[in-house]
Amino acid sequence: MSFTSPILVGREREIEQLDRRLAAAREGRGGAVFLLGDPGIGKSRLSAECAYQAFDTGMTALRGRGGGVSADIPFKPLCEALLSYTRTKEPPDDPALMPYLPALTTLVPEWRRAGVADHLESVMVLAEAVLRLLAVIGRDGGCLLVLEDLHDADADTLAVVEYLADNLADVPAFLLANMRSHAGPARSVAETCAQRRTAALVELAPLPPEQLARLTAACLEAPPDDLPRQLLARMERDTGGVPFVVEELLAAMADVGALEHDGRRWRLNGDPAIDVPTTLVRSITLRAAQLSPSARELLHTAAVFGSRFPVPMIQEATGLADREVMDFLRAGTGARLITPDDSAGDWYAFRHALMAEALRSSLIPAERASIARRAAGALERLHPGLPGEWCQIAATLRLTAGDTLGAAGLLADAGRRLLDDGAADLAVTLLERAYAMLGSAPADLRANVLQGLLHALTESGQADRAFALAKDLPISGDLAMTIPYEMDLRTKLAWVAAEIGGTADGLAHVAALRRLLQINPDEARTAAIDVIEAQLIVPDHGVLQQSPQRMAAAEALVRRAVEVAERVPLPEVACQAWERMAMFSRTRGFDEPDRCLTRVVSIADVHGLKLWKLRAMLRLTVNHALRTGEREPLEEVGRAAAQAGAISLVHSTQASLVMTGVLRGEYGDAHELAVPCVESTIRLGHTAYTQYLLLAQATLAAHQARRADMEGTLERFRRWGGESSLHMPVVYGLCQAMCALLEEDRDLCGEMLTRARKWEDDNPTIYYLTGRYGLGVLMDVLAGRAGATECDAAETTSAAELAWNRTFLHLARAVLLGRQGDPERALTAFGRAAEAARPFPLAHHLGLRLVAEAALADGWGEPLVWLRTAEEYFHQAGIPAVTGACRAMLRGAGAAVAQRRTGREQVPSGLRAQGVSVREYQVLALLAERRGNVDIGKRLFISPRTVEKHVASLLQKTGLPDRAAMYDHAAELMRHSPT
């Protein structure tokens, strides 16, 4: 008899809570619950019950488990959870998930595709990938993710779990994780999430007497009233209300004959005084003792391995024959000790983790060490090179065997493999453990592991810790490195310092490298450090404020690096150098930077450097979008970055597309792209992208004159540190100044443009959408504060190559020429402005409104047509201040102002620009049929005299000579009319 309860007893309240969570997930309102409790309290049973309920309601259920012997294996519970789903399924075809598929290959190697990046940018990117995968899986009915024994999970799994718990609110997925009450880091994660109210904490209490009686009856398959009262009292006294202990105590009592069934009911045969908690150990060891000697050897080997074990490994470790192994599996299952593990074909698991712990505790330390040593050797024979997770498992076994150096070496190897795969965060964990274990190890081994740890720290963005470890990097002594090792390490540290703005640390490493290179000349390493030193001398975001001497020195270093890198060749160094050249030459326009970036693309193509190619292509297409307003090349690069899984490049591309969409007046598309993108960057902690996306969203609101929305978004921008970023002049000049102008508040607009100029004076930048070289020039010209000299100066800058800026510079030139009495050249400049503004409807129509005022005063151009066109645009855009200003100027000029009647949208835009009203358009449509005034009047229910007035007005507005010409013109218009 199994003595296992067929039903779940005493957890009705918890089941009800979990059912509510499942129902919410099916409706798209996800969440997380952490189950805590002592061993045997019923966490796994309750989790299984939840999984069954999810399955019965059509949800997808995923389950994974932590494992003691494999606690260092990154993401083991998550890998197991996804295995059942991915074994028979291809990656979901979903645009929101596509950029994250390469990150998911960390968990699902089968999804790895040729030609796609196989690096992992960070644990947070993987966490976002899992979140999106759960959203896709749960879209058609909800998803349940069960993670068991989280107390045995690695730190990076806990980081992903915390991220999921914090972000599941709007996802159709429910996370259920269980762990022991005193679970250390895992419990800290659970409590932190509970404090933030992103997860619920459910601690399972021991069963009270009434429920213990029900459980006992269920285990014995008898009514509670038929059980001996002494037995129920014993359960209440000795089990502590723990269900697993109840089952084991009943089995132990039956095994020794203290509990028997006489054919009608259960009865006790005295009181054998079985002690608890030693009952568990005695019960389990008693069952083990009943097995054959070879089966016991296999059982103890499996217990040392962990709560789950691969059958081939324990067979190899013991050297037993196939028949003996099969006998063991049958006997162990019959003794209620082990059970097949459904998640893997050749794996078994102990029926409860406490069983493995009890068997391990029955071994003396020397026995455990001997078994662990044999098991590690078996793994090394079965899996040569210890690929994947086997390396960490072997390390744990070596440590159990007392082989500290062997364990440290294996952990270090596993860490280096993760680093090579781009999983730097995971590599740090293993390499730190390895380094900590090498206190008295040989110097060369310690130095080698330290080098790997420093590399992993720099790659994972923990440069401060790397700098602290490397501050006193020894040239001699126990930790002395060979010169090539030290040069490689210092090169990496200098590069990281340059990337994060750590100029002083970076230059210190460069100086040390220069000294080492004098001892060991190496032009390849010299080229690499030349590029890094150039970046340290002239950081990315401060080009214009550098002195000419510093700029010249940095550029000379880069040119020297390019020459060596192209000749040797050193493709990555060459890409770095050409990219730096592109940045330096930006002050001289866009053609030279584009040539440098095109060279990066060429080198990357030849050497298969996919990410370098994408990086250069992104910069090229951003430059193209700024100069032309076109977005298609940028979209193409965005798709390529998504397919490659280059998340940082995806976010950079999307941010550029959002701002480009705002300038192009594609407000709906820009909003739809910005909202999910900024949510992702906030979750991932990508501050720079978050700042720019929030700026773009604020600009989106400003260009629609939605001040409250703009100010609310700018407040979020400030909370993300935006006021200390290089985006501030854009905030003033492209965002707030434009909003003020659309409110017809020119004083406020001028104040914002002045702030932008002052900020740039103090913090020179190469970001040119600040108004200084476009809108600001036009406003100064209109106000009489600037003339041809200022216009000439602006037109000679690199900023004048931007189509948005060119629009306003040409308009400023047109106004100046009009004032000088040169209408022909003024109209030519106006035409150039219209051509530059072709992609930018707001800039075009705002220009019409602003320049029409000057054209009316100076007597050139077609200001009335421009005003009517602008009035129509701003009326349709819902911007009343500019609409009203246009109408007021039309009235002031004595021109007719169109009435806003129903059906005005049916009037073709060309006729609306000429001031044709709805009624006049109706008359025109009937004139196309050559009808007379009386006939037209009858059809429109107006008098013939009124018809004649409308015809006269049409002749005046269209400039046609007579009614016959009007007939022909009307017929031509109707032929091409969409209605």
Secondary structure, DSSP 8 states (H G I E B T S, - for coil): -----SS--S-HHHHHHHHHHHHHHHTT--EEEEEEE-TTSSHHHHHHHHHHHHHHTT-EEEEEE--GGGTTSTTHHHHHHHHHHHTT------TTTGGGHHHHTTT-GGG--TTS------HHHHHHHHHHHHHHHGGGT-EEEEEE-GGGS-HHHHHHHHHHHHH-TTSSEEEEEEEETT-THHHHHHHHHHHTTSSEEEE-----HHHHHHHHHHHHTS-GGGS-HHHHHHHHHHSTT-HHHHHHHHHHHHHTTSEEE-SSSEEE-S-----TTHHHHHHHHHHHHTS-HHHHHHHHHHHHH-SEEEHHHHHHHHT--HHHHHHHHHHHHHTTSEEE-TTSTTEEEESSHHHHHHHHHTS-HHHHHHHHHHHHHHHHHHSTT--TTHHHHHHHHHHHTT-HHHHHHHHHHHHHHHHHTT-HHHHHHHHHHHHHT-TTS-HHHHHHHHHHHHHHHHHTT-HHHHHHHHTT--SSSTT---HHHHHHHHHHHHHHHHHHT-HHHHHHHHHHHHHHHHHS--HHHHHHHHHHHHHHHS-GGGGGGS-HHHHHHHHHHHHHHHHHHHHTT-HHHHHHHHHHHHHHGGGG-SHHHHHHHHHHHHHHHHHT-HHHHHHHHHHHHHHHHHHH---HHHHHHHHHHHHHT-HHHHHHHHHHHHHHHHHTT-HHHHHHHHHHHHHHHHHHT-HHHHHHHHHHHHHHHHTTT-HHHHHHHHHHHHHTTGGGSTTHHHIIIIIIHHHHHHTT-HHHHHHHHHHHHHHHHHS--S---SSTTTHHHHHHHHTTS--HHHHHHHHTSGGGGSHHHHHHHHHHHHHHHHHTT-HHHHHHHHHHHHHHTTT-HHHHHHHHHHHHHHHHHHT-S-HHHHHHHHHHHHHHHT-HHHHHHHHHHHHHTT-------TTGGGS-HHHHHTT--HHHHHHHHHHTTT--HHHHHHHHT--HHHHHHHHHHHHHHHT-SSHHHHHHHHHHHHHH---
